Each structure stands twice: as structure tokens, then as C-alpha cells.
Amino acid sequence: MSSEEDSKMLKKLIGEEKTIFEAGIKIEYLYIRADVLEPKEDSWNLYEIKASNKVSYKEKPEYYNDLAFQKFVCVKYGLKINRCFIIHLNGEYVKYGEIKPEELVVKKDATEEVNLIVDIEENIKKYLEVIKSNKEPEVEKSKNCTDRYNKYDCPMKEKCWNDLPEHNVFETTPNTAWELFELGITEIQDIPSDFKLTYAKDRVIIKTHKEKNIHISEENIKHFMSSLNYPLYYLDFETIDPAVPIFDRSRPYQKIPFQYSIHIQYEEGSTTHFEFLNDDNA
């Protein structure tokens, strides 16, 4: 279906005030696909559907920015948006028998948070300037390059950070690394000897780099070995964590083991091996 045909279909459905799934809206240089547009008297409710069970603004600010952008485009297109919602998985849902969709998902009203985001138009202008420019934007390295909740790095991080020396301060713990970086120190060798270090791990990292030695803590190794009691168990296992539970008494994203391998070592040196692989839904 062409964009022109898509637009005609959308206008037809809007005129008929029907619930629209995956509504594609394009106006000027902006384009969105709204998960759900639900008619509500003289306005529309806007829905974003997420597979996550964590949707607070602190945990997932990108969800609200996404909805705010969608609302901006909808309004620019001529639609009046009543409320904004996020439909997400209920992390407390426990499966017993057949899945109950009305209990598996939760509808969160995100209208208040979305309405507090007022920089959409300003950001659009900035993004368009970048898109139209033939020059790479100058972006400073910052904590924003890494999502501190989900550990999703910016896809351009490797390119933007490739000017750092081979052994740089980001090999230390995050708090130490950023403190050093903000002081203009990037090379581990350049860290002053009187720089206050909070973590013992950092002291080891910096010392071994500067002395170009391998760090071996015989004392800690001996302490660990002396704490072992036979028989010793070497366990490896694998899990699945489906969004929609497939086993009774399980929840969304619950880690469920389906395979394990275990070696048992006895003091005289002999070993025993056990293994299990689930091959059904029991």
C-alpha cells in the first residue's frame, strides 16, 4: 500500500471513529506509527504497547518521550488527544491454566508525564539540523552515552570514543572513571599518585597498569581455597524467561531452568557427573 493509499485509509477510519491499530501518520517531515488510536467522543486515546513489566518514568523515560512525540504529530495532523496510555506486562501475574489476557497486561495512564514533556518541537528542529548537515555533530562524552538502567550503550559510542588511549580511565569503576575524565585525565598512567581512590579494585587496576605487572593475590587465593569443603560441586545451568508465561505458577520474565550439568569432585580426586535437559512442557 502506498503512503497516499495509507493516508486515505487512515482518514476513512478516523471519519468512522473506529479503533485503529498501527496508525501511520505523516505530516510534513514527521512520521509515526501509533500502536493504538482509540476514539473517545470528540477525541482520541493514544496507546503505546510495551513487552516490559517496568514502565515508570524513572526506569523507562524513553517510553514517555516516544508517546510525547506521537501525541505532537497526532495534534499537528489535526487529532485531539484525550489521554495517553502505556499497555505493559503485569510482572505480578501468575499463570494458572489458560492465559487471562485481562490480567496479564496492565494499562497505565501516562498522560500527566507526557504533558510535562514540552521540548518536542525544539528537539525536532535540532534533529532536522543534524540530518540536513553534511558535518558530524560535535557531541561530548558523558554519562548519557550509556543507559544506566538497562546498560544499552549508544550505537555511536564506539565511533565517538575511539580517540581514547588504549588503557584509559574507563577501565576503572564508573564513579572513579567519570571523576577522572571530568578532571581532564584520560590515560591511566597520568592518574596522580595522590588521587583519592574509594575502591580497592581501582587501586589494583591502576597499580598493575603503571607497574606493567600481573596482579596475583596469593593471600586471597589461599583464603578462598581453605574455605572449600569437599565434596565440591561445579554447577552450570541454562534458563528461559518468556514474556508470556508457558508454565503454571510462573510469571512474565521469570527465570526458569530447563537444563543443568553438575560435576561432583570428592576429596580423593574422583568425580561424578549428573545432567538434565527438559524436552517437554512439564
TORVOGU-182033 format. One line per 2 residues: number of its first residue (from 1); their letters; for each residue x, z, y of N, C-alpha, C. Coordinates in steps of 0.001 Angstrom, whole numbers. Layout:
BEGIN
NUM = A = X Z Y X Z Y X Z Y | ... .
***
This chain:
BEGIN
1 = MS = 855 0 -1192 0 0 0 890 0 1240 | 600 -887 2183 1384 -971 3403 1041 189 4322 .
3 = SE = 1901 416 5335 1654 1506 6275 367 1267 7057 | 60 -22 7320 -1172 -354 8041 -2392 -14 7197 .
5 = ED = -2326 -373 5897 -3439 -52 4992 -3559 1459 4806 | -2398 2130 4728 -2370 3582 4585 -3046 4233 5787 .
7 = SK = -2759 3711 6983 -3330 4257 8203 -4844 4053 8240 | -5297 2870 7802 -6740 2600 7769 -7450 3537 6804 .
9 = ML = -6827 3769 5637 -7414 4660 4647 -7503 6079 5188 | -6453 6531 5883 -6452 7867 6447 -7571 8026 7468 .
11 = KK = -7705 7053 8367 -8753 7123 9383 -10137 7148 8739 | -10291 6395 7636 -11577 6362 6927 -11893 7741 6341 .
13 = LI = -10894 8364 5711 -11109 9670 5098 -11326 10746 6151 | -10609 10623 7282 -10813 11579 8371 -12231 11461 8906 .
15 = GE = -12689 10220 9042 -14055 9991 9527 -15110 10535 8583 | -14802 10504 7300 -15753 11016 6305 -15607 12514 6083 .
17 = EK = -14626 13111 6767 -14363 14548 6672 -14212 14995 5218 | -13333 14303 4513 -13022 14670 3140 -11654 15335 3074 .
19 = TI = -11474 16217 2097 -10156 16825 1894 -9170 15731 1493 | -8025 15713 2164 -7049 14646 1955 -5753 15243 1399 .
21 = FE = -5282 14692 295 -4026 15112 -305 -2926 14101 41 | -1734 14606 352 -594 13757 704 -950 12796 1839 .
23 = AG = -1520 13332 2882 -1916 12516 4029 -679 12058 4805 | -452 10757 4828 673 10208 5564 267 9885 6992 .
25 = IK = 902 10531 7950 559 10314 9360 1804 9858 10117 | 1696 8710 10759 2795 8175 11557 2301 7899 12957 .
27 = IE = 3004 8450 13915 2676 8177 15302 3979 8066 16082 | 4139 6937 16747 5377 6608 17445 6545 6701 16465 .
29 = YL = 7498 7583 16705 8691 7682 15869 8623 8853 14897 | 7440 9445 14762 7274 10628 13906 6447 10294 12667 .
31 = YI = 6809 10901 11552 6080 10649 10299 6082 11916 9447 | 4922 12229 8880 4814 13371 7966 3962 12973 6769 .
33 = RA = 4072 13769 5710 3122 13722 4606 2628 15143 4388 | 1432 15391 4827 849 16725 4707 331 16918 3280 .
35 = DV = 680 18028 2656 232 18274 1285 -1285 18238 1192 | -1945 18982 2078 -3420 19008 2064 -3937 19123 3493 .
37 = LE = -4925 18294 3819 -5698 18432 5049 -7140 18705 4650 | -7635 19860 5060 -8981 20284 4666 -9899 20315 5889 .
39 = PK = -11017 19572 5865 -11925 19580 7015 -12570 20948 7204 | -12678 21367 8443 -13264 22672 8778 -14075 22516 10044 .
41 = ED = -15380 22221 9880 -16278 21979 11006 -15695 20890 11911 | -15269 21231 13125 -14757 20208 14043 -13236 20154 14045 .
43 = SW = -12595 20750 13040 -11141 20789 12993 -10662 20659 11542 | -9351 20902 11342 -8755 20766 10015 -7840 21942 9722 .
45 = NL = -7815 22321 8449 -6829 23286 7982 -5667 22518 7350 | -4450 22967 7635 -3250 22298 7149 -2573 23179 6103 .
47 = YE = -2266 22583 4949 -1675 23347 3844 -307 22783 3454 | 610 23680 3172 1897 23341 2584 1961 24026 1219 .
49 = IK = 2251 23286 164 2267 23832 -1193 3712 24006 -1651 | 4051 25219 -2076 5408 25528 -2487 5416 26136 -3887 .
51 = AS = 6472 25811 -4650 6615 26364 -6001 7222 27759 -5965 | 7664 28211 -4803 8317 29510 -4689 7301 30646 -4762 .
53 = NK = 7773 31835 -5116 6913 33023 -5031 7367 33940 -3893 | 8326 33438 -3080 8784 34175 -1911 8572 33301 -685 .
55 = VS = 7680 33723 186 7341 32847 1316 7292 33580 2651 | 7876 34762 2746 7882 35441 4039 8759 34657 5007 .
57 = YK = 8527 34835 6298 9307 34090 7289 10790 34439 7191 | 11086 35695 6878 12486 36111 6760 13171 35406 5595 .
59 = EK = 12438 35256 4476 13021 34645 3285 13057 33124 3362 | 11993 32532 3920 11859 31080 3926 11440 30559 5303 .
61 = PE = 12267 30704 6324 11886 30225 7664 11649 28720 7698 | 12314 27972 6776 12152 26517 6777 10719 26098 6451 .
63 = YY = 9992 26916 5674 8606 26589 5359 7760 26548 6633 | 7986 27503 7513 7189 27621 8736 7590 26554 9753 .
65 = ND = 8873 26238 9797 9310 25149 10676 8729 23820 10214 | 8659 23636 8899 8065 22427 8326 6596 22314 8732 .
67 = LA = 5861 23412 8568 4442 23416 8936 4250 23196 10439 | 5128 23788 11240 5017 23638 12691 5207 22176 13094 .
69 = FQ = 6157 21492 12442 6380 20079 12723 5164 19252 12297 | 4626 19558 11112 3448 18838 10640 2271 19030 11592 .
71 = KF = 2093 20264 12047 994 20529 12982 1203 19747 14275 | 2433 19713 14773 2738 18991 16006 2353 17523 15873 .
73 = VC = 2710 16900 14741 2405 15483 14521 903 15277 14387 | 233 16179 13665 -1222 16066 13491 -1937 16107 14848 .
75 = VK = -1537 17045 15690 -2155 17188 17016 -1863 15957 17859 | -634 15456 17790 -264 14260 18553 -1082 13057 18072 .
77 = YG = -1425 13058 16788 -2228 11980 16199 -3684 12062 16640 | -4098 13262 17073 -5468 13436 17541 -6293 14399 16721 .
79 = LK = -5655 15069 15755 -6385 16023 14914 -6295 17420 15512 | -7383 18141 15451 -7393 19539 15873 -7121 20406 14649 .
81 = IN = -6038 21176 14685 -5675 22015 13550 -6213 23425 13767 | -6988 23884 12813 -7607 25204 12892 -6648 26285 12402 .
83 = RC = -6290 26230 11124 -5390 27216 10536 -4305 26518 9713 | -3186 27202 9539 -2096 26686 8706 -1877 27651 7539 .
85 = FI = -1756 27107 6343 -1607 27941 5149 -421 27483 4307 | 138 28438 3571 1127 28136 2537 540 28574 1206 .
87 = IH = 399 27638 282 -52 27966 -1067 1197 28119 -1932 | 1313 29259 -2594 2532 29521 -3361 2211 30276 -4642 .
89 = LN = 3208 30374 -5510 3028 31075 -6773 2916 32579 -6544 | 2082 33202 -7358 1914 34654 -7334 2923 35268 -8298 .
91 = GE = 3964 35888 -7758 5013 36456 -8589 4555 37607 -9458 | 3381 38181 -9140 2864 39310 -9918 1900 38864 -11027 .
93 = YV = 1596 37575 -11052 651 37088 -12069 1265 37200 -13465 | 477 37720 -14401 908 37831 -15795 -40 37016 -16662 .
95 = KY = 509 36160 -17469 -293 35264 -18307 -832 35993 -19547 | -2119 35835 -19758 -2777 36275 -20993 -3741 35164 -21395 .
97 = GE = -3403 34439 -22439 -4258 33329 -22850 -4091 32139 -21919 | -5184 31472 -21605 -5148 30287 -20740 -4760 30674 -19310 .
99 = IK = -4015 29771 -18653 -3619 29991 -17260 -4859 30025 -16368 | -4923 31005 -15470 -6007 31099 -14500 -5458 30658 -13141 .
101 = PE = -5715 29406 -12762 -5128 28873 -11520 -5431 29715 -10287 | -6639 30270 -10219 -7022 31041 -9045 -6216 32336 -8919 .
103 = EL = -5614 32776 -10017 -4784 33972 -9980 -3292 33618 -9924 | -2952 32442 -10425 -1553 32008 -10462 -1004 31720 -9078 .
105 = VV = -1852 31239 -8177 -1396 30890 -6833 -2037 31780 -5777 | -1365 31871 -4643 -1815 32690 -3523 -1858 31819 -2272 .
107 = KK = -2863 32036 -1450 -2964 31313 -176 -2604 32264 959 | -1487 31952 1631 -1041 32800 2745 -1347 32123 4069 .
109 = DA = -1990 32848 4956 -2263 32330 6290 -980 32428 7120 | -448 31279 7482 818 31236 8228 600 30826 9681 .
111 = TE = -631 30838 10132 -968 30338 11464 -211 31070 12565 | -179 32388 12478 466 33182 13535 1942 32836 13650 .
113 = EV = 2649 32769 12511 4071 32453 12541 4317 31028 13051 | 3471 30091 12621 3620 28696 13044 3422 28569 14551 .
115 = NL = 2442 29281 15090 2151 29190 16522 3268 29774 17387 | 4106 30605 16790 5221 31196 17550 6405 30238 17654 .
117 = IV = 6371 29148 16891 7457 28160 16927 7117 27132 17999 | 7806 27205 19111 7427 26391 20274 8505 25392 20683 .
119 = DI = 9540 25240 19853 10643 24353 20241 10639 23032 19472 | 9501 22669 18868 9427 21454 18060 9744 20213 18891 .
121 = EE = 9070 20052 20019 9274 18854 20839 10708 18787 21358 | 11238 19924 21751 12618 19976 22246 13596 19556 21147 .
123 = NI = 13377 20045 19930 14261 19699 18815 14138 18230 18428 | 12921 17686 18507 12713 16277 18185 13580 15406 19093 .
125 = KK = 13614 15734 20368 14422 14965 21327 15901 15025 20959 | 16358 16218 20559 17762 16382 20172 18087 15550 18931 .
127 = YL = 17168 15608 17938 17402 14878 16690 17425 13372 16938 | 16541 12901 17809 16498 11472 18110 17774 11019 18814 .
129 = EV = 18304 11880 19679 19561 11545 20353 20686 11392 19338 | 20702 12271 18344 21728 12202 17303 21556 10935 16476 .
131 = IK = 20307 10629 16104 20012 9452 15281 20427 8169 15988 | 20166 8110 17291 20447 6895 18061 21920 6777 18450 .
133 = SN = 22643 7860 18397 24036 7846 18842 24946 7220 17793 | 25983 6549 18268 26996 5985 17373 28159 6953 17147 .
135 = KE = 28072 8116 17769 29137 9103 17682 28644 10331 16907 | 29490 10845 16053 29129 12033 15288 28925 13207 16242 .
137 = PE = 27883 14004 16024 27679 15171 16889 28761 16211 16634 | 29149 16910 17674 30141 17971 17539 29410 19264 17195 .
139 = VE = 29665 19756 16004 28990 20954 15521 30031 22010 15188 | 29868 23188 15743 30806 24268 15473 30493 24919 14125 .
141 = KS = 31523 25337 13447 31338 26069 12194 30680 27410 12511 | 29681 27774 11726 29006 29048 11954 28364 29523 10660 .
143 = KN = 27813 30714 10705 27134 31271 9532 25909 30440 9168 | 25432 29630 10096 24279 28771 9817 24606 27642 8848 .
145 = CT = 25891 27421 8598 26280 26364 7660 25909 26719 6227 | 25632 27992 5993 25239 28458 4664 23970 29271 4782 .
147 = DR = 22995 28969 3913 21755 29736 3865 22070 31065 3185 | 22003 32177 3951 22425 33461 3386 21434 34033 2386 .
149 = YN = 20240 33441 2286 19268 33939 1311 19344 33151 10 | 19435 31839 105 19412 31015 -1105 20767 30418 -1455 .
151 = KY = 21756 30615 -567 23101 30088 -802 23114 28565 -886 | 22217 27930 -129 22224 26476 -68 23088 26048 1112 .
153 = DC = 24236 25478 831 25104 25029 1909 24563 23745 2530 | 24875 23565 3795 24550 22310 4467 25248 21174 3728 .
155 = PM = 24562 20047 3481 25196 18940 2748 26383 18322 3472 | 26523 18596 4766 27640 18060 5532 28784 19056 5662 .
157 = KE = 28645 20210 5016 29655 21249 5174 31045 20774 4746 | 31124 20053 3636 32424 19600 3136 33129 18720 4158 .
159 = KC = 32353 17878 4843 32948 16980 5845 33363 17753 7094 | 32486 18647 7532 32753 19378 8773 33858 20423 8608 .
161 = WN = 34052 20912 7383 35007 21993 7171 36319 21498 6565 | 36487 20181 6453 37682 19679 5763 38958 19786 6606 .
163 = DL = 38842 20294 7825 40035 20460 8653 40671 21834 8475 | 40069 22670 7639 40641 23993 7408 41879 23879 6519 .
165 = PE = 42838 24757 6694 44035 24723 5833 43672 25025 4388 | 44564 24678 3474 44278 24842 2044 43943 26285 1703 .
167 = HN = 44748 27214 2185 44499 28633 1937 43999 29253 3240 | 42692 29234 3413 42115 29681 4671 41384 31014 4509 .
169 = VF = 40989 31570 5640 40407 32916 5656 39093 33008 4899 | 38453 31860 4626 37177 31905 3915 37355 32159 2419 .
171 = ET = 38595 32384 1994 38833 32842 631 38678 34357 544 | 38541 35012 1677 38271 36450 1699 36766 36671 1695 .
173 = TP = 36342 37927 1738 34910 38228 1733 34279 37720 3034 | 32985 37372 3014 32342 36734 4176 32507 37478 5500 .
175 = NT = 32280 38787 5511 32389 39531 6773 33805 39456 7357 | 34783 39604 6483 36182 39519 6924 36510 38116 7416 .
177 = AW = 36051 37107 6652 36353 35714 6997 35815 35360 8379 | 34561 35716 8660 33971 35349 9940 34600 36120 11096 .
179 = EL = 34968 37367 10834 35629 38152 11884 36962 37509 12257 | 37705 37079 11246 38991 36423 11496 38795 35070 12176 .
181 = FE = 37825 34309 11688 37588 32972 12235 37201 33042 13713 | 36382 34033 14067 35954 34185 15455 37110 34636 16361 .
183 = LG = 38176 35151 15730 39384 35510 16484 40334 34322 16601 | 39930 33198 16001 40758 32006 16054 41789 31917 14943 .
185 = IT = 41649 32762 13922 42596 32771 12798 41970 32036 11616 | 42606 30994 11133 42076 30230 10004 42971 30288 8772 .
187 = EI = 44282 30436 8969 45241 30435 7866 45504 31869 7403 | 45447 32100 6092 45678 33441 5563 47049 33966 5975 .
189 = QD = 48038 33094 5996 49396 33504 6367 49468 34052 7793 | 48484 33663 8632 48512 34080 10038 47762 35375 10308 .
191 = IP = 47193 35980 9278 46460 37231 9477 47449 38338 9827 | 47278 38992 10970 48224 40047 11385 48273 41184 10371 .
193 = SD = 49435 41763 10205 49603 42853 9238 48808 44092 9625 | 48503 44238 10923 47758 45419 11368 46253 45160 11459 .
195 = FK = 45806 43988 10971 44372 43697 10995 43661 44637 10026 | 42639 45328 10507 41938 46323 9686 41069 45631 8641 .
197 = LT = 41330 45957 7378 40576 45388 6268 39709 46460 5628 | 38430 46150 5470 37484 47116 4912 37487 47108 3394 .
199 = YA = 37689 45926 2818 37532 45779 1372 38886 45669 672 | 39008 46396 -447 40244 46364 -1234 40512 44954 -1759 .
201 = KD = 39443 44230 -2076 39585 42858 -2577 40326 41989 -1576 | 40018 42162 -286 40682 41363 745 42168 41693 829 .
203 = RV = 42488 42962 671 43898 43355 734 44696 42684 -384 | 44076 42591 -1574 44733 41948 -2711 44899 40452 -2455 .
205 = II = 43825 39792 -1985 43858 38348 -1727 44942 37996 -716 | 44962 38722 390 45919 38422 1465 47353 38705 1018 .
207 = KT = 47548 39824 327 48888 40193 -129 49458 39152 -1102 | 48660 38720 -2060 49144 37748 -3048 49434 36394 -2404 .
209 = HK = 48613 35989 -1427 48849 34729 -724 50151 34776 62 | 50335 35863 785 51517 35964 1637 52794 36082 816 .
211 = EK = 52718 36807 -302 53905 37002 -1138 54060 35915 -2191 | 53007 35041 -2287 53015 33957 -3271 53259 34485 -4683 .
213 = NI = 52532 35560 -4996 52623 36174 -6316 51257 36209 -6990 | 51274 36372 -8304 50035 36583 -9062 49804 38080 -9149 .
215 = HI = 48596 38508 -8823 48289 39940 -8835 47784 40353 -10221 | 48482 41288 -10835 48061 41846 -12126 48054 43370 -11996 .
217 = SE = 46888 43946 -12168 46765 45390 -12073 46815 45986 -13473 | 48008 46339 -13909 48161 46906 -15256 47388 48208 -15399 .
219 = EN = 47355 48974 -14338 46642 50256 -14385 45154 50052 -14657 | 44548 49099 -13952 43117 48837 -14163 42852 48245 -15540 .
221 = IK = 43757 47387 -16005 43586 46787 -17330 43651 47863 -18404 | 44650 48766 -18283 44775 49848 -19258 43561 50766 -19229 .
223 = HF = 43067 51032 -18027 41881 51890 -17897 40678 51251 -18578 | 40520 49946 -18368 39395 49241 -18992 39532 49239 -20514 .
225 = MS = 40707 48926 -21008 40920 48862 -22454 40694 50221 -23111 | 41107 51284 -22440 40946 52622 -23012 39494 53072 -23041 .
227 = SL = 38656 52408 -22237 37239 52790 -22196 36420 52116 -23293 | 37040 51170 -24026 36308 50441 -25058 36203 51261 -26333 .
229 = NY = 35031 51192 -26953 34799 51872 -28224 34335 50861 -29260 | 34960 50877 -30422 34579 49960 -31492 33299 50456 -32180 .
231 = PL = 32528 49494 -32715 32739 48043 -32709 32458 47444 -31324 | 33103 46283 -31010 32909 45585 -29748 31930 44437 -29955 .
233 = YY = 31052 44244 -28987 30025 43205 -29089 30259 42152 -28002 | 30344 40903 -28408 30526 39778 -27482 29226 38969 -27503 .
235 = LD = 28456 39121 -26468 27111 38530 -26445 27023 37406 -25428 | 26478 36275 -25854 26181 35161 -24953 24732 34764 -25196 .
237 = FE = 23999 34505 -24125 22593 34120 -24309 22178 33139 -23221 | 21106 32420 -23499 20546 31450 -22560 19083 31799 -22303 .
239 = TI = 18624 31507 -21081 17239 31813 -20727 16558 30613 -20077 | 15252 30658 -20044 14445 29728 -19253 13631 30565 -18277 .
241 = DP = 13232 29967 -17174 12412 30691 -16196 11390 29728 -15586 | 10391 29284 -16374 9422 28306 -15875 8571 28853 -14735 .
243 = AV = 8238 27976 -13802 7385 28373 -12681 6007 28783 -13177 | 5452 27983 -14089 4156 28306 -14694 4439 28949 -16049 .
245 = PI = 4057 30211 -16243 4378 30908 -17492 3851 30167 -18713 | 4650 30120 -19770 4213 29475 -21008 4020 30483 -22137 .
247 = FD = 4435 31728 -21903 4265 32779 -22907 3356 33873 -22369 | 2534 34426 -23230 1719 35568 -22840 2621 36739 -22438 .
249 = RS = 2103 37547 -21493 2793 38721 -20960 4037 38353 -20149 | 4103 37115 -19666 5224 36710 -18804 4709 36279 -17438 .
251 = RP = 5605 36290 -16442 5278 35976 -15055 6006 34712 -14603 | 5614 34139 -13466 6345 32991 -12933 7822 33325 -12696 .
253 = YQ = 8687 32440 -13148 10138 32547 -12975 10762 33753 -13687 | 10028 34352 -14623 10623 35446 -15382 11662 34888 -16350 .
255 = KI = 12841 35506 -16373 13901 35066 -17277 13528 35428 -18711 | 13456 34414 -19580 13076 34637 -20974 14165 34072 -21888 .
257 = PF = 14835 34922 -22662 15882 34435 -23574 15275 33585 -24694 | 15937 32497 -25025 15491 31676 -26149 16635 31438 -27145 .
259 = QY = 17841 31880 -26790 18982 31671 -27668 20013 32768 -27422 | 20657 33216 -28511 21788 34119 -28317 22820 33915 -29412 .
261 = SI = 24037 34296 -29090 25132 34272 -30044 25915 35557 -29834 | 26179 36291 -30931 26861 37573 -30792 27940 37728 -31863 .
263 = HI = 29126 38088 -31408 30241 38400 -32307 30457 39914 -32269 | 30601 40513 -33419 30871 41945 -33515 32276 42120 -34089 .
265 = QY = 33120 42766 -33331 34506 42989 -33761 34696 44457 -34132 | 35214 44688 -35336 35444 46049 -35823 36897 46444 -35582 .
267 = EE = 37139 47742 -35627 38449 48264 -35241 39589 47718 -36085 | 39323 47474 -37380 40393 46975 -38228 40640 45487 -38054 .
269 = GS = 39801 44812 -37239 40033 43410 -36938 39016 42440 -37493 | 38175 42855 -38421 37164 41948 -38983 36048 41719 -37973 .
271 = TT = 35350 40583 -38139 34252 40233 -37229 33024 39790 -38008 | 31886 39946 -37366 30613 39470 -37905 29925 38664 -36821 .
273 = HF = 29220 37620 -37232 28553 36754 -36258 27061 36658 -36552 | 26244 36745 -35495 24806 36533 -35598 24395 35549 -34509 .
275 = EF = 23369 34763 -34789 22880 33830 -33770 21389 33608 -33948 | 20748 33159 -32859 19298 32896 -32900 18985 31777 -31927 .
277 = LN = 18115 30869 -32330 17608 29808 -31474 16131 29666 -31719 | 15340 29944 -30679 13893 29813 -30819 13500 28339 -30830 .
279 = DD = 12762 27909 -31832 12376 26494 -31914 10869 26298 -31889 | 10137 27327 -31391 8680 27176 -31234 8258 27946 -29997 .
281 = NA = 6960 28074 -29778 6438 28760 -28594 6013 30188 -28900 | 6461 30715 -30017 6043 32064 -30408 6739 33115 -29550 .
***
